[in-house]
Amino acid sequence: MSDIPTVWKIEPHTIAKHEILEEYLKAWFPILGSSYQRILYIDGFAGPGTYANGEDGSPIIALSTATEHSMIKPTTNVVFLFIEQDAERVKILNDILQKRFTSLPKNISYEIHKSEFTDSVNSILNWIDEQNVKLAPTFAFIDPFGYSDFPMEVISRLLSHDRSELLITFMSGFVNRFLDPSHERAVDSLYGVATWRSARNIENTDDRLKFLLTLYERQLKEQAGARFVKSFQMIGKDNQVVYDLVFCTKHWKGLEVMKKAMLKVDKRGMYKFSDRLGLGQTFFHDVNDGGNWMPEVAEQIYEKFKGKKISENEVHQYVITETNHIYKKEILKKLELQEPSKILSVTNRKNKSLSYPDGCVIEFAP
């Protein structure tokens, strides 16, 4: 967008977004870096790599996170692709990367593409198709200023590869401003369908924004092939929705890692951040202590599985994919200690301990 300066001031919600990104990558790099020969990180709208007061941008955060992880095997090639269309931002980013990373490990490298996101990604995926090879496990951070530069067609191509995960800045506020007929082609491209036009008939702004986000989440599943989608709302200083971070993956373990990253930022478990509250706030309700939410999840687990014998892994997956919460085995202990007990038996226990070993089968009371 032409009214955005080359380097701009960072906002609190951007810092929160970067914390979520960093927390996720702290887990993603070791998990993939210990299992695959090559992994790819794409920053689709990389920017200049810095902000007005010298804060690190997403390219610096991502590279720093990778270089600090010893669990990445030396034989795993970690490739960073930073895509940025603006020539001045490319120059600043290149200068910063050269100064900050003078001696990268031999297995870590980066490229800067002065290009549009769509052009770069399509070029990579066209080559992959031509060579009839698989795309390396990929994490793409798609963080544009607007809504018109990352069409659903390209998102679908990325997610067609089994080990691709995306974190998208979905600016529903921008979409809401451009629902008129003159912008139909761009919004059609964003969603991949014209169904969004129903939003014009929704008078309440909050309801309209919710509709626009829910439709985008649905399209990520139905058209792009994501199995799991999780969103995190960013709210500005005037209490307006700035955008939603939308994560999509095919693997429930990826969803678990992202939920944990999001809940590091919002300890209330609401999957929201407000510039008014800022960072580092202490709340009465803290998801880390478990006291407020575990009884609720325990009851959900029991209602789902009562009268059945179910593996502990299946219970774990249910909590991650079908509730707003993270999973802790302590939840099962709460069920077993109830009077009467909601858990009748657990296999593979040793010394009659009140434990739930990996791979155990749990029999729930009818």
VMD Tcl script that draws the C-alpha trace (Angstrom):
set ca {
  {0.00 0.00 0.00}
  {1.42 3.35 -1.07}
  {0.62 5.17 2.20}
  {2.76 2.80 4.29}
  {6.28 4.13 4.98}
  {9.38 2.07 4.26}
  {9.97 1.58 7.99}
  {7.16 2.17 10.44}
  {6.42 2.21 14.15}
  {5.64 -1.11 15.77}
  {2.28 -1.56 17.52}
  {1.67 -3.68 20.65}
  {-0.44 -6.18 18.69}
  {2.47 -6.63 16.25}
  {4.78 -7.45 19.15}
  {2.16 -9.98 20.34}
  {1.99 -11.47 16.84}
  {5.78 -11.84 16.77}
  {5.70 -13.54 20.17}
  {3.22 -16.10 18.85}
  {5.39 -16.64 15.77}
  {8.56 -17.06 17.83}
  {6.94 -19.43 20.33}
  {5.68 -21.60 17.50}
  {9.02 -21.67 15.70}
  {10.80 -22.65 18.92}
  {8.94 -25.94 18.64}
  {8.63 -26.22 14.85}
  {12.35 -25.97 14.06}
  {13.41 -28.74 16.49}
  {10.53 -31.06 15.55}
  {11.06 -30.81 11.80}
  {14.80 -30.18 12.01}
  {15.38 -33.50 13.74}
  {13.28 -35.54 11.29}
  {13.80 -34.18 7.77}
  {16.74 -33.44 5.50}
  {15.35 -30.09 4.40}
  {12.79 -27.63 5.78}
  {11.56 -24.35 4.34}
  {10.45 -21.14 6.05}
  {8.65 -18.56 3.90}
  {8.03 -14.98 4.99}
  {5.59 -13.83 2.35}
  {5.62 -10.11 3.12}
  {8.96 -9.78 4.85}
  {9.20 -6.00 5.10}
  {12.47 -4.25 6.02}
  {13.24 -6.56 8.96}
  {13.15 -3.71 11.46}
  {10.86 -1.05 12.90}
  {11.21 2.67 13.57}
  {12.86 2.20 16.96}
  {15.05 -0.72 15.94}
  {12.78 -3.59 17.00}
  {13.33 -6.86 15.13}
  {11.00 -7.79 12.29}
  {9.79 -11.30 11.53}
  {12.78 -12.29 9.30}
  {15.23 -11.55 12.13}
  {13.04 -13.31 14.69}
  {12.74 -16.43 12.53}
  {16.45 -16.67 11.67}
  {17.50 -16.02 15.27}
  {15.14 -18.72 16.52}
  {16.60 -21.29 14.11}
  {20.23 -20.50 14.89}
  {19.60 -20.84 18.62}
  {18.22 -24.40 18.39}
  {20.74 -27.18 18.83}
  {18.08 -29.83 18.12}
  {18.23 -29.09 14.38}
  {20.47 -31.78 12.94}
  {23.61 -30.46 11.19}
  {22.55 -32.53 8.17}
  {19.17 -30.78 7.93}
  {19.16 -27.87 5.51}
  {17.02 -25.02 6.80}
  {16.17 -22.58 4.00}
  {14.61 -19.18 4.59}
  {12.81 -17.40 1.79}
  {12.04 -13.74 2.43}
  {9.68 -12.24 -0.14}
  {9.32 -8.46 -0.37}
  {8.11 -6.38 -3.30}
  {9.34 -2.93 -2.23}
  {12.92 -2.20 -3.37}
  {13.79 0.05 -0.41}
  {12.62 -2.50 2.10}
  {14.58 -5.22 0.31}
  {17.73 -3.13 0.57}
  {17.25 -2.46 4.29}
  {16.44 -6.12 4.97}
  {19.48 -7.31 3.07}
  {21.76 -4.91 4.98}
  {20.38 -5.98 8.35}
  {20.66 -9.69 7.58}
  {24.25 -9.32 6.45}
  {25.17 -7.41 9.63}
  {23.26 -9.63 12.06}
  {24.11 -13.03 10.58}
  {27.72 -12.86 9.51}
  {28.44 -16.54 10.21}
  {25.37 -18.70 9.82}
  {25.75 -22.46 10.35}
  {26.47 -24.23 7.06}
  {23.06 -25.89 7.05}
  {21.11 -22.62 7.42}
  {20.71 -20.26 4.47}
  {18.41 -17.52 3.26}
  {17.29 -15.89 0.02}
  {15.56 -12.56 -0.52}
  {13.17 -12.34 -3.43}
  {12.19 -8.89 -4.65}
  {8.85 -10.07 -5.87}
  {5.16 -10.36 -5.20}
  {4.21 -13.19 -2.87}
  {2.05 -14.92 -5.47}
  {4.74 -14.83 -8.15}
  {7.46 -16.26 -5.89}
  {5.35 -19.03 -4.43}
  {3.89 -20.05 -7.78}
  {7.39 -20.16 -9.25}
  {8.54 -22.53 -6.50}
  {5.47 -24.74 -6.75}
  {5.63 -24.84 -10.56}
  {9.21 -26.12 -10.30}
  {8.13 -28.71 -7.72}
  {5.39 -29.91 -10.07}
  {7.71 -30.02 -13.08}
  {10.29 -32.05 -11.19}
  {7.59 -34.31 -9.74}
  {9.08 -34.00 -6.27}
  {7.66 -33.23 -2.85}
  {7.85 -29.80 -1.27}
  {9.99 -29.83 1.86}
  {8.10 -29.36 5.14}
  {7.15 -25.69 4.99}
  {5.98 -23.00 7.36}
  {4.70 -19.87 5.61}
  {4.12 -16.63 7.48}
  {1.76 -14.56 5.32}
  {1.57 -11.09 6.83}
  {0.33 -8.51 4.29}
  {-0.95 -4.97 4.80}
  {-4.18 -5.64 2.96}
  {-6.19 -8.53 1.54}
  {-5.56 -8.65 -2.20}
  {-2.12 -10.26 -2.53}
  {-2.58 -13.83 -1.27}
  {-5.38 -15.48 -3.26}
  {-7.02 -18.70 -2.09}
  {-5.66 -20.41 -5.20}
  {-2.07 -19.95 -3.96}
  {-2.99 -20.87 -0.39}
  {-4.54 -24.06 -1.76}
  {-1.40 -24.90 -3.71}
  {0.74 -24.54 -0.60}
  {-1.59 -26.61 1.54}
  {-1.84 -29.33 -1.09}
  {1.57 -30.42 0.18}
  {1.21 -32.58 3.25}
  {3.72 -30.86 5.53}
  {2.80 -27.24 4.84}
  {1.53 -25.00 7.63}
  {0.47 -21.37 7.31}
  {0.03 -18.45 9.68}
  {-2.00 -15.78 7.90}
  {-2.79 -12.20 8.87}
  {-6.41 -11.99 7.76}
  {-7.48 -8.36 7.70}
  {-11.23 -8.70 7.94}
  {-11.47 -4.96 8.65}
  {-10.02 -4.20 5.21}
  {-12.35 -6.69 3.57}
  {-15.26 -5.09 5.40}
  {-14.34 -1.70 3.93}
  {-14.26 -3.02 0.36}
  {-17.44 -5.01 -0.04}
  {-18.68 -2.83 -2.88}
  {-18.97 -4.17 -6.45}
  {-15.79 -2.40 -7.63}
  {-13.67 -4.71 -5.45}
  {-15.48 -7.96 -6.17}
  {-12.70 -9.51 -8.25}
  {-10.09 -9.00 -5.50}
  {-12.32 -10.34 -2.73}
  {-13.44 -13.27 -4.91}
  {-9.75 -14.13 -5.29}
  {-9.14 -13.89 -1.54}
  {-11.94 -16.32 -0.72}
  {-12.03 -18.44 -3.86}
  {-15.83 -18.06 -3.90}
  {-18.37 -15.26 -4.18}
  {-20.28 -16.28 -1.03}
  {-18.70 -13.37 0.88}
  {-21.13 -11.02 -0.85}
  {-23.80 -12.10 1.64}
  {-21.92 -9.93 4.15}
  {-23.44 -6.87 2.49}
  {-26.79 -7.82 4.02}
  {-25.45 -8.02 7.60}
  {-26.10 -4.69 9.32}
  {-24.25 -5.25 12.60}
  {-20.50 -4.66 12.12}
  {-19.39 -7.29 14.64}
  {-21.64 -9.89 13.04}
  {-20.35 -8.95 9.61}
  {-16.71 -9.28 10.69}
  {-17.46 -12.65 12.29}
  {-19.12 -13.83 9.08}
  {-16.13 -12.75 6.97}
  {-13.67 -14.58 9.25}
  {-15.78 -17.72 9.59}
  {-16.19 -17.95 5.83}
  {-12.42 -17.61 5.34}
  {-11.76 -20.34 7.92}
  {-14.28 -22.56 6.14}
  {-12.63 -21.97 2.78}
  {-9.23 -22.91 4.21}
  {-10.74 -26.28 5.09}
  {-13.12 -26.95 2.23}
  {-11.14 -25.48 -0.67}
  {-7.53 -25.35 0.52}
  {-7.57 -28.68 2.34}
  {-6.57 -27.65 5.86}
  {-7.81 -30.09 8.50}
  {-7.43 -27.73 11.42}
  {-7.78 -23.95 11.62}
  {-7.27 -21.74 14.68}
  {-7.67 -17.96 14.85}
  {-6.38 -15.32 17.25}
  {-7.94 -11.86 17.26}
  {-5.92 -8.65 17.47}
  {-7.77 -5.61 18.83}
  {-6.51 -2.03 18.45}
  {-6.35 0.82 20.92}
  {-9.79 2.06 19.85}
  {-11.25 -1.39 20.61}
  {-11.57 -2.21 16.91}
  {-10.63 -5.52 15.31}
  {-7.32 -4.90 13.54}
  {-7.00 -8.41 12.10}
  {-7.12 -12.09 12.94}
  {-4.11 -14.38 12.87}
  {-5.33 -17.55 11.18}
  {-3.28 -20.74 11.50}
  {-3.96 -23.75 9.30}
  {-2.45 -27.22 9.22}
  {-3.21 -30.84 8.35}
  {-1.76 -32.22 11.57}
  {-3.29 -32.00 15.04}
  {0.13 -31.89 16.68}
  {0.82 -28.66 14.76}
  {-2.46 -27.29 16.07}
  {-1.40 -28.20 19.61}
  {1.89 -26.33 19.30}
  {0.15 -23.25 17.89}
  {-2.50 -23.25 20.63}
  {0.25 -23.30 23.24}
  {2.01 -20.42 21.47}
  {-1.19 -18.38 21.34}
  {-1.95 -19.04 24.99}
  {1.48 -17.77 25.98}
  {0.30 -14.39 24.74}
  {-3.29 -14.61 25.99}
  {-3.17 -16.36 29.35}
  {-6.94 -15.96 29.75}
  {-7.56 -18.51 27.03}
  {-9.73 -16.18 24.94}
  {-7.42 -16.17 21.91}
  {-7.43 -12.38 21.82}
  {-4.97 -9.56 22.38}
  {-5.86 -5.92 22.95}
  {-3.55 -2.94 22.56}
  {-5.42 -1.39 25.48}
  {-4.29 -4.14 27.83}
  {-0.80 -4.42 26.38}
  {1.81 -7.10 27.00}
  {2.74 -8.80 30.22}
  {-0.63 -8.36 31.91}
  {-1.54 -10.47 34.93}
  {-5.08 -11.85 34.95}
  {-7.09 -13.59 37.62}
  {-7.84 -16.33 35.10}
  {-4.61 -17.94 33.87}
  {-4.70 -21.00 31.59}
  {-1.35 -22.12 32.97}
  {-2.73 -22.92 36.42}
  {-5.51 -25.10 35.03}
  {-7.86 -24.55 37.95}
  {-10.46 -22.61 36.02}
  {-10.73 -24.72 32.90}
  {-9.76 -28.29 33.79}
  {-13.12 -29.25 35.37}
  {-14.92 -28.05 32.25}
  {-12.65 -30.05 29.93}
  {-12.84 -33.10 32.19}
  {-16.63 -33.06 31.86}
  {-16.38 -32.66 28.08}
  {-14.05 -35.67 27.90}
  {-16.40 -37.77 29.97}
  {-19.47 -36.84 27.92}
  {-17.56 -37.70 24.75}
  {-16.20 -41.08 25.86}
  {-18.43 -42.40 28.65}
  {-18.97 -46.14 28.50}
  {-16.05 -46.61 26.09}
  {-12.50 -47.91 26.15}
  {-10.33 -45.26 24.45}
  {-6.59 -44.77 24.04}
  {-5.07 -41.89 25.96}
  {-3.77 -40.55 22.64}
  {-7.32 -40.29 21.29}
  {-8.40 -38.35 24.36}
  {-5.39 -36.06 23.89}
  {-6.29 -35.46 20.24}
  {-9.94 -34.77 21.10}
  {-9.00 -32.00 23.55}
  {-6.67 -30.34 21.06}
  {-8.96 -30.49 18.03}
  {-12.44 -30.08 19.53}
  {-12.00 -27.79 22.53}
  {-10.40 -24.39 23.06}
  {-7.96 -25.81 25.58}
  {-4.59 -27.50 25.75}
  {-4.16 -31.03 27.08}
  {-2.75 -32.08 30.43}
  {-2.93 -35.58 31.90}
  {-3.98 -34.00 35.18}
  {-7.43 -33.61 33.60}
  {-7.80 -37.39 33.62}
  {-6.78 -37.53 37.26}
  {-9.65 -35.19 38.11}
  {-12.08 -37.60 36.46}
  {-10.65 -40.64 38.23}
  {-10.73 -39.01 41.66}
  {-14.40 -38.10 41.41}
  {-16.92 -39.97 43.57}
  {-18.01 -42.16 41.94}
  {-15.00 -42.39 39.66}
  {-15.56 -41.61 35.98}
  {-12.57 -43.79 35.02}
  {-12.82 -47.53 35.75}
  {-9.44 -48.79 34.55}
  {-6.17 -47.76 32.90}
  {-3.79 -50.19 31.21}
  {0.03 -50.26 31.47}
  {0.20 -48.74 34.92}
  {3.06 -49.63 37.24}
  {2.95 -49.89 41.03}
  {-0.70 -48.90 41.12}
  {0.25 -45.30 40.44}
  {-2.39 -42.77 39.45}
  {-0.79 -42.24 36.05}
  {-1.73 -42.37 32.38}
  {1.23 -43.84 30.47}
  {1.64 -43.07 26.78}
  {-0.19 -45.74 24.81}
  {-2.51 -46.73 27.66}
  {-6.20 -47.50 27.19}
  {-8.72 -45.83 29.49}
  {-12.10 -47.33 30.36}
  {-14.66 -44.67 31.14}
  {-17.66 -45.32 33.38}
  {-21.05 -45.59 31.64}
}
mol new
graphics top color blue
foreach p $ca { graphics top sphere $p radius 0.5 }
foreach p [lrange $ca 0 end-1] q [lrange $ca 1 end] { graphics top cylinder $p $q radius 0.2 }
display resetview
